[in-house]
């Protein structure tokens, strides 16, 4: 955590400027935008970034009046060039923190190092169990009794950053990937905005680089 740096402490009069990264329908992004519109938030989504042209989340963001940018990884383009283009967009919009919400690309260690402490992700399992792209399938295959979602800081590994908060559900005998996914998505849409509130308001306390306490208002 050598380069780890939390964002400034924000408030509703001077909210933290967020970019939300998506690759699909943007349901989690929409939950965050609804939360921001319905309360005096210490954060504001100034930009939605997608790595895929035409995904539903882009149109959804526009209905909320949020600017969107598509930064595609064109065949033959080096990964570093792609991420340099993303960095240019973030600078253009004066972004202060990044919220990953269904973004299906792994960010390079050099990108993460520039933003470490200011990138959050939500993963659909109780990490460290079942990291990666097939969490629901893996949880069911393992016969796990429960699953859920985890909000964590992003580091250079895959779903390996410092855990901030979790919410859990029981896995039912009749569950399949779709039913489990739908129940966990509901948890995600509740947990993520609340954790982002604490993150932007300076209410996260990191203990010995291994544990996080979320303080009340």
N, C-alpha and C positions, 0 to 999 in steps of 0.2 A: 504493500500500500504506500510505497514511497512517494508516488505522484498524486496520491489521493487528495482531492480537494472538494469539500462540500460547496454548494452554491451559496451566494449571499442570502441572508435572512430577509425574506420578502413579506409584504403585507398587501391588503386589498387596494391600498392607494398606490402602491408601486409593485405590481405583481411580477413574479418571475416569468420570463419569456420562454415558453416551452416549444419544442418541435416534437411531434409525435410521428414515429416511423411505423409504417404499415406495409403489408404485402397483399391484403385481401379485402374482406367485406367491411372491416373497420368497426365492428360492433363494440369492441372495448374502447376505441377512440370516441365513439358516439356517447358511450356512458360517461366518459370523462368530460366531453364538451357539454353534455346536459348538466352535469354536476357544476361545472364552472358557471353556467348561465343561471343556475338556481340558487347560488349562494355567493357570499362575499369572499371570493377565493383569493389566496395569495399567489395565484398562478393563472396564466392566460396562455392558451394555445395559439401561437402566432403563425404556425406553419405545420402542415402535414406533408411528410415526405414518403413517397412510394418508390420502390425499385421496379415496379411493374406498371406499365401503361394500362389505363382503362379499368382498373379494379374498382369495385363498388364503393370502397371507402373514400375514394377521391370525390365522387359525386356527393356522398354523404357529408364530407367536410365542407363542400361548397354550399350545401343547404344551411349549414351553421355560419356561413360567412367567413370561413377560415381559408387562408391562402394555401394552395397546394403546389408542389413541385414533384415532377417525376425525374428520377435520376437512374436511368437504366444501365445495367451492365451489358454493354453491346458486345457481341461475340468478337473475341480478339483483343478486347480492352483489358489492360492490366488492372488488377484489383486496386492497386495503389492509386491509379488514375481515377477510377470510379469513386474512391473515397475522397480524393482531392476535390472532385466536383461536388460531393456532398458537403465538404467543409466550406467550400465557397458559398453554397446556398445558406448554410447556417450563419456564416458571417454576414451575408447580405441582409438577413432578417434579424440580426443581433440576438441570436438564440443563446440562452444561458444554461439550459439543461435539456436532455434528450429523454423521451419516454418511448420505449419500445413496446409496441402493442400488436403482436402478430407479425412482426418483421422477420422474414424467413431467410435472412442472410446473417452469417456470422461475421462480426466486425473484426478487423485485424487488430493485433496487439498494439500497433503503432497508433491506430485511430483511438482505441480505448484509452491508451496512456494520455492522450491529449485531453480526454474528457472524464477520466476516472474520478468517481465521486459525484459525477453529474449526469450519469446514465443509469436509468432504472429499467428493469424488465419484469414481466410477470410470466410465470411458467406454470402450466397446468398439471402440477404434481406437488407432493410434499417433498421438496428437495431436502437432502441430497438424493432421495430416491427418484428413479426414473427421469434422469435428464434426457435431453435430446428431443428429436422431432416426433417421437411416437409414444408419448408419455401414457396416454390412455390405454393403448394396446398393450404396452409393457406392464402396466399395473394390473390389468385383467389377466394377462398371461401368467403373471407371477402369483396370482391368487391373493393379492393384497386385500385386506379387510377395509381399508380406507384410502382415500386419495384427497386431492384438494388443489390449492394453488399457492404459489410462493412469490412474493415480491422481493427482489434482490438487486443489489448493485451489480453492474456488469463489470466483469474483469476479462482477462484475455483467454479464459477457458470457456467451456460450453456449460452454461447454467451453473457455474461454480462460484459466483461472487457471493459476498457477504449477505446473509439472509436478513431481511428487515421484518417481514411479517408473513404469517400463513393463515389460511382458513381451510377447514377440512369437511369432507362428507364421507359417510359410510358408502362402501361399494355394495350394492344390492345383488342378490343371487341372479336376478334377471337382467342385470345391466349388460349392455353391449357398448361399443365405443361411442356410438351416437348419444345414447341416453346419459352416459357418464359425462361426456363432453358438455352436453347441454346443462347439466346440473352444476358442473364446475364453472362454466361461463357465467352463471348467475352470481357465484361467489366472487369471481374476478371483477365483475362490473361493480360490485359493492366495495371490495377491499382496496382495489388499486387507487381510486380517487381519494380515499381517506388517508392512505399512506403517502400519496403525493402531497396532500395538504400538510402533513407533518414534515415531510422532506423540505418543502418550500418555506415553511414557517420556522425552520431551525429547531424542531422538536425531536430530532434524532440524536441520541447520544451513543457513541461508539465506545465500547469497553474492551480494552486490550486487543483491538483490531480483530475481535472474534465474536462479539455479541453486540446487539443493538437494543437499546431501550427507547421506546416511543413515549415521550412525556405528554401529559394532557395539556390542554390550553392553559 
